[in-house]
Amino acid sequence: MAEGTEVRDHMLTMMGLLYELETLGSKLDHEFKEDIILASLPPLFSQFKLNFNMNKMTSSLPEMMNQLTVAEEVVREHRPGNVHMAEGSSRLKPKCKKGKSYSDRHRTRSSSY
């Protein structure tokens, strides 16, 4: 799989090539097709490959394409270099002297009407 290529496009290419091999007379079982596709994936998908093999998952090639697409989104979202900025106040509460809390020092007297 070329760098920058989406996994969906890669899967469609691989499925087309596997279909072409079958039309030329090659006998390819489903497990072999899965292994070829997994072997063609870059190291970015190493966790997916490990889970797929450890859990002895089997799925149709279109299902595998969907699973890989989801995995690609997750991996790219959590990839180092992606920064997620948190919104909120950056103002810190001032530290107080021993014995008095911030709210005790800044409590206002309520006036009665």
Sequence and secondary structure as in RCSB ss.txt:
>XXXX:A:sequence
MAEGTEVRDHMLTMMGLLYELETLGSKLDHEFKEDIILASLPPLFSQFKLNFNMNKMTSSLPEMMNQLTVAEEVV
REHRPGNVHMAEGSSRLKPKCKKGKSYSDRHRTRSSSY
>XXXX:A:secstr
  TT  HHHHHHHHHHHHHHHHHTT    HHHHHHHHHHTS GGGHHHHHHHHHTT    HHHHHHHHHHHHHHH
HHTSTT      S         TT  HHHHT       
